[in-house]
Amino acid sequence: MSERHDPTHPGPLPPGEASNPNHSRDFETQIPLTSLHDYFMASGSLHRKKANKRPNLQPYTPMASGPNPSSKLKSPYLIFSGLFILSVLAFLGISLNMQSKLIPGDLLPKIYTIEVVNEFPHDSNAFTQGILYAGNGTIFESTGLYGKSSVRKVNLQTGKVEVLQKLDVSYFGEGLTLLGERIVVHLKSNNADPVISTFLYRLFQVTWLKNTGFIYDRNNLSKFEKFTHQMQDGWGLATDGKVLFGSDGTSALYLIDPQTYEGIGKRVVTFNGHEVHNLNELEFINREVWANVWQTDCIARISPEDGAVVGWVLMPNLREKLLAAGNYGIDVLNGIAWDGEKKRIFVTGKLWPKLYEIKLHPAKKQIKSGVIEQLCLRMPAHFAKP
């Protein structure tokens, strides 16, 4: 477990803020599954469950009583009260019925399955810890394992590693993200104060069991510097172009200042009253943070505002297909990349020979109660720092 292998595997989103290679900020200097169908109910049961959610509202029935001298004075009030109560009950009935149609019970948050749109070759020796799409058919990838960790530039279409920068053997590579900063330089002269503005894109990478990360020049991976973060550990990174989002394998989603590397916020990620532990690789997609949950075939779609899970992406079919093809050495699903320009989603896993472009589809049938907890939630993992 020291290298975070999966012990269960057979071998050793409004647009406008989409995560893309142009993420930038201004800076001025001066359990394995067999099949999803086992977890779906017949569509007819959805209607039955909706009906059961409607409260049992009994009609008002007055008690029998003898003559009352004041009954004539109370009659108009009673009639008005009775009509009012009946109208309220009718309104509630209509509202609840509409609610049952608009908010289908257990389907909140939304559940998605996937369709594979394209398959691309991927280095089956890469212990993938993070991927990102940088435009022009380029993938940047971070890999792990002591002595094998790296950051690399990869051709999407061919899977060929074009540039590779190895980490020192004492570091275990983890997630990475790409952030662009607008650098403004004022050049003073006798007659004018010309301004030069350019963008500097930097890759940020974190490492496992350490508070140390690395920053690379995307155009020259051999040029890098270290930084120190305040998370308990380094697992995943993403950005909205303003802040860094980080994960450390717990249920925490960190907000980090990319200039000072200090924590500026923290969200506890929750679903249905449960903390979602083991948050791993991250990606920012349409105002959501998407996270692999370690040792599952699930991606949690998280609101960075409050940490609530607003959706789940279920994809056990990817690993099933690879195993069926004889790829018994694969490890867990890990790696999410977003092409903001063409609205493409890419996923892969550790030691997977394929990288997939996927399309999401809302689940057409209701998920049984408790299934998401079974598929996507795990007990917290604990690793001792050296």
C-alpha positions as CSV (number, residue, x, y, z in Angstrom):
1,M,0.0,0.0,0.0
2,S,3.0,2.3,0.3
3,E,2.6,3.1,-3.4
4,R,-1.2,3.4,-3.3
5,H,-1.9,0.4,-5.5
6,D,-5.5,-0.7,-5.5
7,P,-5.5,-3.9,-3.5
8,T,-8.7,-5.1,-5.2
9,H,-7.4,-5.1,-8.8
10,P,-6.0,-8.3,-10.3
11,G,-2.6,-6.9,-11.1
12,P,0.7,-5.4,-9.2
13,L,-20.6,20.5,-17.5
14,P,-22.8,27.4,-17.7
15,P,-19.8,27.7,-20.0
16,G,-17.4,30.6,-19.7
17,E,-15.2,29.5,-16.8
18,A,-14.3,26.1,-18.3
19,S,-10.9,24.8,-17.4
20,N,-8.6,25.1,-20.4
21,P,-5.1,25.9,-21.3
22,N,-5.9,29.7,-21.2
23,H,-6.5,29.7,-17.4
24,S,-4.9,32.9,-16.4
25,R,-4.6,35.6,-13.8
26,D,-3.1,39.1,-13.9
27,F,0.2,39.6,-12.2
28,E,1.9,43.0,-12.5
29,T,5.6,43.5,-11.6
30,Q,7.0,46.5,-10.8
31,I,-14.5,-2.5,-4.9
32,P,-14.5,-3.7,-8.7
33,L,-17.9,-3.8,-10.4
34,T,-19.2,-6.4,-12.8
35,S,-21.9,-4.3,-14.6
36,L,-24.0,-1.2,-13.9
37,H,-27.2,-2.9,-14.7
38,D,-27.1,-4.7,-11.4
39,Y,-27.5,-1.3,-9.7
40,F,-30.4,0.0,-11.7
41,M,-34.2,-0.5,-11.1
42,A,-36.8,-1.0,-13.8
43,S,-38.2,2.4,-14.9
44,G,-41.7,1.5,-13.7
45,S,-40.4,1.4,-10.1
46,L,-39.5,5.1,-10.4
47,H,-43.1,6.1,-10.6
48,R,-44.0,3.8,-7.7
49,K,-41.4,5.4,-5.5
50,K,-42.5,8.9,-6.5
51,A,-46.1,8.0,-5.5
52,N,-44.9,6.7,-2.2
53,K,-43.2,10.0,-1.4
54,R,-46.6,11.8,-1.5
55,P,-47.9,12.4,2.1
56,N,-51.1,10.7,3.2
57,L,-53.3,13.7,3.4
58,Q,-56.7,12.8,4.9
59,P,-59.8,14.9,4.2
60,Y,-61.2,16.9,7.0
61,T,-64.1,15.2,8.7
62,P,-66.0,17.1,11.5
63,M,-67.0,15.3,14.6
64,A,-70.7,14.6,15.2
65,S,-72.3,16.8,17.9
66,G,-75.7,18.0,19.2
67,P,-77.4,21.3,18.5
68,N,-75.4,24.4,19.4
69,P,-77.0,27.8,20.0
70,S,-74.1,29.6,18.5
71,S,-73.8,27.4,15.4
72,K,-75.5,29.9,13.1
73,L,-72.9,32.6,14.1
74,K,-70.0,30.2,13.4
75,S,-71.3,28.8,10.1
76,P,-69.8,31.5,7.8
77,Y,-66.5,31.2,9.6
78,L,-66.5,27.4,9.5
79,I,-67.4,27.5,5.8
80,F,-64.6,29.9,5.1
81,S,-62.1,27.9,7.2
82,G,-63.1,24.7,5.5
83,L,-62.7,26.2,2.0
84,F,-59.3,27.6,3.0
85,I,-58.1,24.3,4.4
86,L,-59.2,22.5,1.3
87,S,-57.5,25.0,-1.0
88,V,-54.3,24.7,1.0
89,L,-54.5,20.9,0.8
90,A,-55.1,21.1,-3.0
91,F,-52.2,23.5,-3.4
92,L,-49.9,21.2,-1.4
93,G,-51.1,18.2,-3.4
94,I,-50.3,20.0,-6.7
95,S,-47.0,21.3,-5.4
96,L,-45.9,17.9,-4.2
97,N,-46.9,16.3,-7.4
98,M,-45.0,18.8,-9.4
99,Q,-42.0,18.4,-7.1
100,S,-42.1,14.7,-7.6
101,K,-41.8,15.3,-11.3
102,L,-39.2,18.0,-11.2
103,I,-37.1,16.6,-8.4
104,P,-37.1,12.8,-8.8
105,G,-36.2,11.7,-5.3
106,D,-32.9,9.9,-5.1
107,L,-31.7,11.3,-8.4
108,L,-30.2,14.3,-6.6
109,P,-27.4,14.9,-7.1
110,K,-27.5,13.9,-10.8
111,I,-26.0,10.6,-11.8
112,Y,-24.3,10.1,-15.1
113,T,-23.1,7.2,-17.1
114,I,-20.6,7.5,-20.0
115,E,-20.2,6.9,-23.7
116,V,-16.7,6.4,-25.1
117,V,-16.3,8.8,-28.1
118,N,-12.7,8.1,-28.9
119,E,-9.8,6.0,-27.7
120,F,-6.2,7.1,-27.7
121,P,-3.0,5.1,-26.9
122,H,-1.5,5.7,-23.5
123,D,1.8,4.6,-21.9
124,S,0.9,1.4,-20.0
125,N,3.9,2.0,-17.8
126,A,2.7,5.4,-16.7
127,F,1.5,5.3,-13.1
128,T,-0.8,8.3,-13.9
129,Q,-1.4,10.8,-11.1
130,G,-2.7,13.7,-13.1
131,I,-3.4,14.8,-16.7
132,L,-4.4,18.1,-18.3
133,Y,-5.2,19.2,-21.9
134,A,-3.0,22.1,-23.0
135,G,-4.4,22.6,-26.5
136,N,-3.0,21.7,-29.9
137,G,-3.3,18.0,-29.2
138,T,-1.0,18.2,-26.2
139,I,-1.5,16.4,-22.9
140,F,0.7,17.1,-19.8
141,E,0.9,14.2,-17.4
142,S,2.3,13.6,-14.0
143,T,3.3,10.1,-13.0
144,G,4.1,8.5,-9.7
145,L,6.1,5.7,-8.0
146,Y,9.5,6.3,-6.4
147,G,12.2,6.2,-9.0
148,K,9.7,6.4,-11.8
149,S,8.0,9.7,-11.2
150,S,7.9,12.3,-13.9
151,V,6.2,15.2,-15.6
152,R,5.8,14.7,-19.3
153,K,4.4,16.3,-22.5
154,V,2.4,13.8,-24.5
155,N,1.0,13.8,-28.0
156,L,-2.7,13.0,-27.6
157,Q,-3.2,11.2,-31.0
158,T,-0.2,9.0,-30.8
159,G,0.4,8.6,-27.1
160,K,4.1,9.4,-27.7
161,V,6.0,11.0,-24.9
162,E,7.6,14.1,-26.5
163,V,9.3,15.6,-23.4
164,L,10.0,13.9,-20.1
165,Q,11.4,15.4,-16.9
166,K,12.1,12.9,-14.1
167,L,11.8,13.7,-10.4
168,D,14.4,12.8,-7.9
169,V,14.1,9.3,-6.6
170,S,13.0,10.7,-3.2
171,Y,9.8,12.2,-4.7
172,F,6.5,10.4,-5.6
173,G,4.8,12.5,-8.3
174,E,1.1,13.5,-7.9
175,G,-1.4,15.8,-9.5
176,L,-0.7,18.8,-11.7
177,T,-2.4,21.8,-13.3
178,L,-1.5,24.6,-15.7
179,L,-2.0,28.3,-14.8
180,G,-1.3,31.3,-17.0
181,E,-0.2,34.6,-15.6
182,R,-0.2,37.9,-17.4
183,I,3.1,39.5,-16.8
184,V,3.2,43.3,-17.3
185,V,6.5,45.1,-17.5
186,H,6.8,48.9,-17.6
187,L,9.8,50.2,-19.6
188,K,10.6,53.8,-18.6
189,S,12.2,56.1,-21.1
190,N,12.5,59.9,-21.7
191,N,9.4,60.3,-23.9
192,A,7.1,57.5,-22.9
193,D,6.4,54.6,-20.5
194,P,5.9,51.6,-22.8
195,V,4.3,48.5,-21.4
196,I,5.0,45.0,-22.4
197,S,2.4,42.4,-21.6
198,T,2.8,38.7,-22.0
199,F,1.5,35.4,-20.6
200,L,3.6,33.0,-18.7
201,Y,2.2,29.5,-18.4
202,R,3.5,27.4,-15.5
203,L,2.8,23.8,-14.5
204,F,2.2,23.1,-10.8
205,Q,2.9,19.6,-9.5
206,V,2.5,18.2,-6.0
207,T,4.1,15.2,-4.5
208,W,2.9,12.4,-2.2
209,L,3.5,12.4,1.6
210,K,5.3,15.8,1.3
211,N,4.4,19.5,1.4
212,T,6.8,20.1,-1.5
213,G,5.6,20.8,-5.0
214,F,7.3,21.9,-8.2
215,I,6.6,24.6,-10.8
216,Y,7.7,24.1,-14.4
217,D,8.0,26.2,-17.4
218,R,5.6,24.5,-19.8
219,N,8.0,25.2,-22.7
220,N,11.0,23.8,-20.9
221,L,10.3,21.2,-18.3
222,S,13.9,21.1,-17.2
223,K,13.4,24.6,-15.7
224,F,11.6,24.3,-12.4
225,E,11.5,25.6,-8.9
226,K,10.1,24.2,-5.6
227,F,7.2,25.5,-3.5
228,T,5.7,24.5,-0.2
229,H,2.0,24.2,0.4
230,Q,-0.1,23.9,3.6
231,M,-2.1,20.8,2.7
232,Q,-1.6,17.6,4.8
233,D,-0.4,15.8,1.7
234,G,-0.3,16.3,-2.1
235,W,-2.7,14.3,-4.2
236,G,-4.5,16.5,-6.8
237,L,-4.4,20.0,-8.3
238,A,-6.7,22.1,-10.5
239,T,-7.4,25.7,-11.2
240,D,-10.1,28.1,-12.3
241,G,-7.5,30.6,-13.5
242,K,-7.6,32.5,-10.3
243,V,-6.8,30.1,-7.5
244,L,-5.4,26.6,-7.2
245,F,-7.7,23.8,-5.9
246,G,-5.9,21.0,-4.1
247,S,-6.6,17.6,-2.5
248,D,-4.7,15.6,0.0
249,G,-6.5,12.3,0.0
250,T,-9.0,13.4,2.7
251,S,-12.5,14.9,2.2
252,A,-11.0,18.4,2.1
253,L,-10.9,20.6,-1.0
254,Y,-8.3,23.4,-0.5
255,L,-8.2,26.8,-2.1
256,I,-4.6,28.0,-2.5
257,D,-3.1,31.3,-3.5
258,P,-0.9,30.6,-6.6
259,Q,1.5,33.4,-5.6
260,T,2.0,32.8,-1.9
261,Y,0.9,29.1,-1.9
262,E,-1.0,29.8,1.3
263,G,-4.4,28.3,2.0
264,I,-7.2,30.8,1.4
265,G,-10.1,28.5,1.9
266,K,-11.2,24.9,2.6
267,R,-14.3,23.0,1.8
268,V,-15.3,19.6,3.3
269,V,-16.8,17.5,0.4
270,T,-20.0,15.8,1.3
271,F,-22.7,13.6,-0.2
272,N,-26.0,12.7,1.4
273,G,-24.6,13.6,4.8
274,H,-21.4,11.6,4.3
275,E,-17.9,13.0,3.9
276,V,-16.3,11.9,0.6
277,H,-12.8,10.7,1.5
278,N,-9.8,9.9,-0.7
279,L,-10.2,12.8,-3.1
280,N,-7.5,12.3,-5.7
281,E,-6.9,13.8,-9.2
282,L,-8.8,17.1,-9.8
283,E,-10.0,19.1,-12.8
284,F,-12.0,22.3,-13.0
285,I,-14.9,22.0,-15.5
286,N,-17.7,24.6,-15.9
287,R,-17.6,26.0,-12.4
288,E,-17.3,22.6,-10.8
289,V,-14.3,20.7,-9.4
290,W,-14.3,17.1,-10.7
291,A,-12.4,14.6,-8.5
292,N,-11.4,11.0,-8.9
293,V,-12.2,9.1,-5.6
294,W,-9.3,6.8,-5.0
295,Q,-10.1,3.0,-5.3
296,T,-13.4,3.7,-7.1
297,D,-14.7,4.0,-10.6
298,C,-16.4,7.2,-9.7
299,I,-15.9,10.9,-10.4
300,A,-17.4,13.4,-7.9
301,R,-18.6,16.7,-9.4
302,I,-18.1,19.2,-6.6
303,S,-19.4,22.7,-6.0
304,P,-16.3,24.7,-4.9
305,E,-18.7,27.1,-3.1
306,D,-19.7,24.7,-0.3
307,G,-18.1,21.3,-1.1
308,A,-21.4,19.6,-1.9
309,V,-21.4,16.9,-4.5
310,V,-23.7,18.0,-7.2
311,G,-23.3,15.0,-9.5
312,W,-21.6,11.6,-9.9
313,V,-20.0,10.1,-13.1
314,L,-20.0,6.3,-13.0
315,M,-17.6,4.5,-15.3
316,P,-16.9,0.9,-14.2
317,N,-17.3,-0.2,-17.8
318,L,-13.9,1.2,-18.7
319,R,-11.9,-1.0,-16.3
320,E,-14.1,-4.0,-17.1
321,K,-13.3,-3.6,-20.8
322,L,-9.6,-3.4,-20.2
323,L,-9.6,-6.5,-17.9
324,A,-11.7,-8.4,-20.5
325,A,-9.0,-7.6,-23.1
326,G,-6.4,-9.2,-20.8
327,N,-4.9,-6.0,-19.3
328,Y,-4.6,-7.5,-15.8
329,G,-1.8,-5.2,-14.7
330,I,-3.9,-2.1,-14.7
331,D,-4.5,-0.1,-11.5
332,V,-7.3,2.4,-10.5
333,L,-9.1,5.0,-12.6
334,N,-7.1,8.3,-12.2
335,G,-6.8,11.2,-14.5
336,I,-9.3,13.8,-15.8
337,A,-8.6,16.4,-18.5
338,W,-10.9,19.1,-20.0
339,D,-10.6,20.7,-23.5
340,G,-12.5,23.9,-22.8
341,E,-12.4,25.0,-26.5
342,K,-14.0,21.8,-28.0
343,K,-15.8,20.8,-24.8
344,R,-14.1,17.4,-24.6
345,I,-13.5,15.3,-21.5
346,F,-10.6,12.8,-21.3
347,V,-10.0,10.2,-18.6
348,T,-7.5,7.4,-18.0
349,G,-6.0,5.4,-15.2
350,K,-2.8,4.2,-13.6
351,L,-1.0,1.8,-15.9
352,W,-3.8,1.9,-18.5
353,P,-3.0,1.4,-22.1
354,K,-5.8,3.7,-23.2
355,L,-6.9,7.3,-22.7
356,Y,-10.5,7.9,-23.4
357,E,-12.6,10.8,-24.7
358,I,-16.0,10.4,-23.0
359,K,-19.5,11.9,-23.3
360,L,-21.8,12.0,-20.3
361,H,-25.4,10.8,-20.3
362,P,-27.9,11.3,-17.4
363,A,-28.8,7.9,-16.0
364,K,-32.1,6.9,-17.5
365,K,-33.2,4.6,-14.6
366,Q,-33.3,5.2,-10.9
367,I,-30.3,4.2,-8.8
368,K,-31.2,2.1,-5.9
369,S,-30.9,3.8,-2.5
370,G,-27.4,3.3,-1.0
371,V,-25.8,2.2,-4.3
372,I,-23.8,5.5,-4.7
373,E,-22.5,5.0,-1.1
374,Q,-21.4,1.5,-2.0
375,L,-19.8,2.4,-5.3
376,C,-18.2,5.8,-4.6
377,L,-17.6,6.2,-0.9
378,R,-14.6,4.6,0.9
379,M,-13.3,4.7,4.4
380,P,-10.5,7.3,4.8
381,A,-7.0,6.1,3.8
382,H,-4.1,6.8,6.2
383,F,-0.5,6.8,5.2
384,A,2.5,7.6,7.5
385,K,4.9,10.2,6.3
386,P,8.5,9.1,6.2
